[in-house]
């Protein structure tokens, strides 16, 4: 090999996206065990020393090809099953969110819209794809605690009494308790518990202030309020876009984290046809 050695060739193969999965067998007269160890660590599938028997060489090549095929098939099966489980999990989450929305005849699709707005705010804030998936999931489940609230209170057309409003205010803690039982995804409860906290500390249930509030909850808070104003409710029709914008701007720095309020304002300004609303 006048232009390099076997290690150089192995690196070239591994760097090629079309050939990197091709199994490589070193065939060498080098008797140094350290060379064999280095080759296997570099990614070689096997190491055969000269002189060799042709039948043995063919058998080891066939075995290497078969092992590589089995490994590829197993990896593909794992990917398919993982994707299937992910889809099933998302469908279960969406069904749960839809069941929460169904309790209130005036909030059809609320959870899905809040999830989508939250994801877009986070995307513009520079979050990673994995973080965007997480906040979308949290947005879908932010109101799950309303499962424990009476339908009569949720669907009441008139003004709530102090007792009824106190009951409504329990849904963040109830939601966090429900989602907290999912041990493998403890972060799910964050959006549910703290999406009604305020930047100025006057929110509930814990009265957190400023950066004490997790970022995900600060984002969902803006998205949740925006969707509430751009949806029909039992006590009013959806609000005009200019009024919604003015309200978001007014509450920046008091109810909302100014950074995420500014991003929401940018999204509103780009939505010249007012499509970000309940249809």
C-alpha positions in Angstrom: 0.0 0.0 0.0 2.2 2.9 -1.3 -0.2 5.6 -0.1 -0.8 4.6 3.4 -1.6 1.5 5.6 -4.6 -0.5 6.6 -5.4 1.9 9.4 -5.5 4.8 6.9 -7.9 2.9 4.7 -10.1 2.0 7.6 -10.4 5.7 8.5 -11.4 6.5 4.9 -14.1 3.8 4.8 -15.5 5.0 8.2 -15.6 8.6 6.9 -17.6 7.7 3.8 -21.4 7.8 4.7 -22.1 5.2 2.0 -19.5 2.7 3.2 -19.0 3.3 6.9 -21.2 0.2 7.8 -19.1 -2.2 5.6 -17.3 -4.6 7.9 -13.5 -4.5 7.6 -11.2 -7.4 8.1 -7.4 -6.8 8.6 -5.3 -9.3 6.7 -1.6 -8.9 7.8 1.7 -10.6 8.4 2.3 -8.3 11.4 2.8 -10.6 14.5 2.6 -7.7 17.0 -0.4 -8.2 19.3 -0.5 -4.4 19.8 -1.3 -4.0 16.1 -4.2 -6.4 16.4 -5.5 -4.6 19.5 -5.2 -1.2 17.7 -7.1 -2.6 14.7 -10.0 -3.9 16.7 -10.2 -0.7 18.7 -10.2 1.2 15.5 -13.4 -0.6 14.4 -12.1 -3.7 12.5 -14.5 -6.6 12.5 -11.8 -9.3 12.5 -8.0 -9.7 12.3 -6.4 -12.5 10.2 -2.7 -13.2 10.1 -0.7 -14.6 7.2 -0.3 -17.3 6.2 -3.9 -18.4 6.2 -6.0 -21.3 4.9 -8.4 -20.3 2.2 -11.3 -22.3 3.6 -10.8 -20.7 7.0 -10.6 -17.2 5.5 -13.8 -17.7 3.5 -15.6 -19.0 6.6 -14.5 -16.0 8.7 -15.5 -13.6 6.0 -19.0 -15.3 5.7 -19.4 -15.2 9.5 -18.4 -11.5 9.6 -21.0 -10.7 6.8 -23.7 -12.6 8.6 -23.0 -11.0 12.0 -23.1 -7.6 10.3 -26.4 -8.4 8.6 -27.9 -9.6 11.9 -26.6 -6.5 13.7 -28.2 -4.2 11.0 -31.5 -6.1 11.1 -31.6 -5.9 14.9 -30.8 -2.2 14.9 -33.5 -1.6 12.3 -36.1 -3.5 14.4 -35.2 -1.6 17.5 -35.6 1.7 15.6 -39.0 0.6 14.2 -40.2 -0.4 17.7 -38.9 2.7 19.3 -40.6 4.9 16.7 -43.9 2.9 17.2 -43.7 3.4 21.0 -43.0 7.1 20.6 -46.0 7.5 18.3 -48.2 5.5 20.7 -47.0 7.6 23.6 -47.7 10.8 21.8 -51.2 9.6 20.8 -51.9 8.8 24.5 -50.7 12.2 25.5 -52.8 13.9 22.8 -55.9 11.8 23.8 -55.4 12.8 27.5 -55.1 16.5 26.5 -58.2 16.2 24.3 -60.1 14.7 27.2 -59.2 17.7 29.4 -60.2 20.1 26.7 -63.5 18.3 26.2 -64.5 19.2 29.8 -64.9 22.8 28.6 -67.0 23.2 25.5 -65.3 26.6 24.9 -61.7 25.4 24.9 -61.7 22.8 22.0 -58.1 22.4 20.9 -56.7 24.7 23.6 -53.9 22.3 24.7 -52.7 21.6 21.2 -52.5 25.3 20.4 -50.7 26.2 23.6 -48.2 23.3 22.9 -47.6 24.6 19.3 -47.2 28.3 20.5 -44.9 27.2 23.3 -42.8 25.2 20.9 -42.5 28.1 18.5 -41.5 30.5 21.2 -38.8 28.1 22.5 -37.6 27.6 18.9 -37.1 31.3 18.4 -35.3 31.4 21.8 -32.8 28.9 20.4 -33.8 25.7 22.1 -32.6 22.3 20.8 -34.9 19.9 19.0 -35.0 17.6 22.0 -36.0 20.6 24.2 -38.7 21.6 21.7 -40.2 18.1 21.8 -40.2 18.3 25.6 -41.9 21.7 25.8 -44.5 20.6 23.2 -45.4 17.6 25.5 -45.6 19.9 28.5 -47.8 22.3 26.7 -50.2 19.5 25.8 -50.4 18.5 29.4 -50.3 21.9 31.1 -54.0 21.8 32.1 -54.3 18.1 32.9 -55.2 19.0 36.5 -58.6 20.3 35.3 -59.6 16.7 35.3 -60.2 17.1 39.0 -62.3 20.3 38.6 -66.1 20.2 38.5 -67.6 20.5 35.0 -70.1 22.9 36.5 -67.4 25.3 37.5 -65.4 24.9 34.3 -68.4 25.6 32.1 -70.0 28.3 34.2 -71.1 31.1 31.9 -71.1 33.9 34.5 -68.6 35.2 37.0 -67.0 32.7 39.3 -67.5 33.0 43.1 -64.4 33.2 45.3 -64.9 29.5 46.2 -65.2 28.5 42.6 -62.1 30.5 41.6 -60.2 28.9 44.5 -61.2 25.5 43.1 -60.0 26.4 39.7 -56.6 27.6 41.2 -56.0 24.0 42.4 -55.5 22.6 38.9 -51.8 23.3 38.7 -51.0 21.4 41.8 -53.4 18.6 40.9 -51.8 18.4 37.4 -48.3 18.2 38.9 -49.4 15.5 41.3 -50.8 13.4 38.4 -47.8 13.9 36.1 -45.4 13.4 39.0 -46.4 9.7 39.1 -44.6 9.2 35.7 -41.2 8.4 37.2 -39.3 8.2 33.9 -40.4 11.8 32.9 -40.3 13.8 36.1 -40.0 17.1 34.0 -43.5 16.7 32.7 -45.0 18.2 35.8 -43.1 21.5 35.5 -45.3 23.1 33.0 -48.5 21.9 34.7 -47.5 23.2 38.2 -46.1 26.6 37.3 -47.7 27.9 34.2 -49.9 30.3 36.3 -46.9 31.8 38.1 -46.1 35.5 37.3 -42.9 37.3 36.6 -43.7 39.7 39.4 -44.4 36.9 42.0 -48.1 37.4 42.2 -49.1 34.1 40.5 -50.0 30.7 41.9 -49.7 28.1 43.3 -46.3 28.9 44.8 -45.8 32.6 44.3 -42.5 32.1 42.4 -40.9 35.2 41.0 -38.7 36.0 38.0 -36.0 33.4 37.3 -37.3 31.3 40.1 -40.0 30.2 37.6 -38.7 27.5 35.3 -38.2 28.7 31.7 -40.6 26.2 30.3 -43.4 27.4 32.6 -42.6 31.1 31.7 -43.0 30.2 28.0 -46.2 28.2 28.5 -47.6 31.1 30.6 -47.3 33.4 27.6 -48.7 30.9 25.1 -51.6 29.9 27.5 -52.7 33.5 28.0 -52.4 34.3 24.3 -54.6 31.4 23.4 -57.2 32.3 26.1 -57.5 35.8 24.5 -57.7 34.4 21.0 -60.4 31.9 21.7 -64.1 32.1 22.3 -65.0 31.7 25.9 -68.3 31.3 27.8 -68.1 35.0 29.0 -66.8 36.6 25.8 -65.8 36.2 22.1 -62.2 36.0 21.0 -60.5 39.3 21.2 -59.3 41.5 18.2 -55.6 40.9 17.4 -54.6 44.5 18.2 -56.1 44.2 21.7 -54.4 40.9 22.3 -51.1 42.4 21.2 -51.6 45.4 23.5 -52.4 43.1 26.4 -49.2 41.0 25.9 -47.2 44.2 25.7 -48.8 45.7 28.8 -48.1 42.6 30.9 -44.5 42.2 29.8 -42.4 42.5 32.9 -45.3 42.0 35.3 -47.2 38.8 34.3 -44.7 37.6 31.7 -41.0 37.2 31.3 -40.1 40.2 29.0 -37.9 38.0 26.8 -40.7 35.5 25.9 -43.3 38.3 25.8 -41.2 40.0 23.1 -40.9 36.8 21.1 -44.7 36.4 21.3 -45.2 40.0 20.1 -42.9 39.2 17.1 -45.1 36.2 16.3 -48.2 38.4 16.5 -46.6 41.0 14.2 -45.8 38.4 11.6 -49.4 37.0 11.7 -50.9 39.7 9.5 -53.9 37.5 8.6 -54.6 36.6 12.3 -54.4 32.9 11.8 -53.1 32.2 15.3 -56.5 31.9 16.9 -59.3 29.4 17.5 -61.0 28.5 14.2 
